[in-house]
């Protein structure tokens, strides 16, 4: 029997060290809820999980982009709906001015009314914006057509949805310049019956143009909503895939912790016995 080097005790200590390391790892997983807390836990799994997390976050932002874009299209649509209502009133006024039962004074009043309605059409085109981006004309001071809006709806630079370009929902873009000239003379402005009749087709054309732009915005909104729903499904599945790799299985890890805990207790007993064995040498020296 040798006492200078206690091999049994050293082996028990080595086993206890390994067991304690396993216990620490198990406690870390149970406390964090993650199977992978550092690269050494699963190097390849960490790489895959991080890539999936980045993809899920990117899709999450794209979903937010889509919801914002839907709100933008709804603002534009509602504004043009009000312009359409105004044009309906304008047409009604023109029909009223076209009949022989309307007096000259009545036609002057109608001209003033139409002139104010035209102002409101321009005001709507000027004021309608989303977060400072004018939607129905180039800008609040520029009356030419609005620029095309592009919405980022995915991870790739090519994953985009574009809105209708060239929307110019003001009197010029709707072809109402002539009607404006006829009604903008103040108290001297009047609408003769024949003149009012000639402008009915102009208003009809303006309504058709406005409805065409509204239809384009509606199609864009449908496309955005479809893309958003699809990305929500993608994000859910990607997060589920990441969870399988990164998250800890509590049932499995709890069982592993209990196992390592029992082994640690047994190891402590084994070390005490290994040290006790050396005491038997003193009996040989008696």
N, C-alpha and C positions, 0 to 999 in steps of 0.2 A: 504494500500500500504506500502511495506517495502523497505527501502533504505540501510539497513546495509549489506544485502547480495543480490547482483544483480544477481538473478538466470538466468534471460534472457540473460544477458551479458555473464555469465559463459558458458551457453550452446552454445551461438554463438561462443565464443572463442574455445571451445572444437571442434566444428564442423570445424572451420577454421583451427585448428591445423591438424586435420585429412586430410582436403583437401590439405593443403600445403605439407603434407607428400606424398600424392598421386601425387601431381604435381612434386615433386622432383624425385620420382620414374619414372614417365613418362618421364621427361627430361633426366634422366640417360639412359633410354632405347633408346630414340630418338638419343641421342648424341653418344652412343656406338654402336648402331645397334644390340644390344643383348637384348633378352627378359629376360635372366638369367644373371645377373651381380654378384650376390652373392647367397649363399646357401639359404637364407631366401626367395628369389624370387620364387624358386621352388626346394625344397630339392631333391625330387625323380627325377625330370627332370634333375637336375645338375649331379646327379650320372650316369644316363643313357647317357647323352650327353658326359660326360668326358670319359666314357668307349668306346663310339663310336669314339670319337676323337683319343683315344689311338689306337684303332683298325685300323682306317684310316691311322694314321701315320706309324704303323707297316707295313701295306700293301704297303704304299708308299715307304718305304725302301726296301721292297722285290721286288718292281718293279725296283728300281735302281739296286738291286743285279742281277735281271734277265737281264737287259740291259747290265750290265758289263759282265755277263757270256756269253751272245750272242757274244759280242765283242771278248771274249777269244776264243770261239770256231771258230770264223771266222779267227782269227790269226793262229790258229793251222791248219785249213783247207787250207788256202792260202799257208802256209809254206810247207805242204805236197803236195800241187798241184805243187809247184816248184820242189820238190824232184821227183815227178812223171815225170815231164818234163825232168829232168836230167837222170832218168832211161830210158826214151825213147831214149835219145841221146846215152846212154851207149849201149843200145841194137842195135841201128843203127851202132855204131862203131864195135860191135862184129860181126855183119853180114858182115860188110866191111872186117874185118880181116879174115872171114871164107872162102872167095872166093880165087880161085887160081890166080886171076889177081892182087892181092895185093902183093907187094914185101915184103921181110923181113924188109927192112928199113921202109916201110909203116906200118908194124905191130908194129915195135918199137915205131913209132910216135903215133899209136893208143893206145898202152899200156900207154904211158905218158899222153895222153889225158884222158883216162879212169881213171888213177890214180888221176888226178886233179879233175875230176868230183866226184870221191869218197870222196875226201877231202871236196868238197862243200856240199855233202850230210851230212857229219859229222858236218860241220860248221852250217848248217841250224838247225840240231837237237840240237846243243849246244846253239845257239843264240836265238832260238824262245822262247819267254817268255811273260808273261803278269804280269806287276807290280812286276817283279823279280821272278815269279813262272815259272820255265821251263816246257814246255808243251810236248816236244817230246822225252824227256829222263829224268832220275831222277834229274839231276842238270847240271850246266855248266861244272862240272868236273866228275860227276858220269854218266857213260854211260848205266847203267841198266835201266829197265823200269820205266816210270814215275808213280808217286803215283796217286791214285784216287782223283779227286777233287769233293768236295761236295758243292753245292750251296744252301743257305737258301732261300726258295721261299714261305714263309708264316709265320704266327704267331707262330705256334707250332714247337717244336723241330723236329717233324717227317715230317714237310713240306719241304722236301729237294729233289733235283735232282742231281744225281751223274754222273760224266763224265766217259768215258772209262778209265779203269786202265791198266797199263802195256804197254803203248805205248812206243816203243823203235825204233824210226825212224832214226837209225844210221846204219852204215854198218853191225855191229854185229846183231842188232835186225832184219835187213832185210835179213840176211843170205848171206851177200856178202863178208864174210871173205876170202873165197878161191879166189874169183876174185881179191880182194885186194892184196893177196900174189902174184898172177900172174903178177900184174901190178906195184908193188912197188919196183922193182929192179933198178930203175934209168935208166941209158943208156943201161944196160944189159937186161932190161925187154923186153919181146916180147910175142906176142900171136900167137901161131901156129894155123893153120886153124882148126884142130881138137879140140884144147883146147878152142878156141873162140866159136866153135859150142856147146861144152859141157856147156858153161856158159849162153847160151841163155835161157835155162829152168830155171836157177837160177835167172836171171833178171825177167823173167815172174812171178816167185814165189814171188819175192820182190815187184813187182807191185801189185800183188793180195793182199799181206799183207798190203801194204800201202793203197790201195783202201778200204780195209776192215776197217782200222782205220778211214779213211776219212768218210766212211759211218756212223760209230758209232758217230763221232763228228757231222755229219749232223743231225742224229736222235736226239741227245741231244739238238742241236740248235732248232730244230722244237718243241721239248718238252718245252724248255725254253720260246720260243716265244708264244706258246699257253698258258702257265701258266701266262706269263706277261699280255697278252690280257685279260685273265679271271680276274686277280687281278685289272686291270684298271677299269673294269666294276664294280667289288665289291667296290672299293674305291669310285667311283662316287656315287653309291647307298647309301653307308654308310654315306658319307658326306651330301647327300640329307636328310637322316634320322636325322642326327645331326642338320641340319639347321632348320628342322621343330620344333625341341624341343628348340634349343638355340637362334635362330635369331628372331628379332622382326618383326612383321607385321606392316610396317610403316602406312599403311592406317588405320588399327585398332587403333594403338597407337596414331596417330595424332588426330583421333576423340575423343579418351579418354582424351587427353591433353586439347583439346578445351573445352570439357565438364567440366573438373576439373577447368579450368581457369575461366569459367563463374560462376561456383559454388563459387569459391574463391572470385570473385568480389561481388557476391550476399551476401556472408557471411560477407564481410567487411561492406556492407551497413546495414546488420542486426545488427552488433555490434554497429554501430553508432546510430541506432534507439533504441536499448536496453538501451544505455546510456542516450539517450534523454528522454526516458520514465520517468526516475527518477527525471528529472527536473520538472515534473508536480506536485511533492509533495510540492514544494515551494508555489504553488498556494493555497494549503490548509492552509498554515501558514500565509497567508496575512490577 
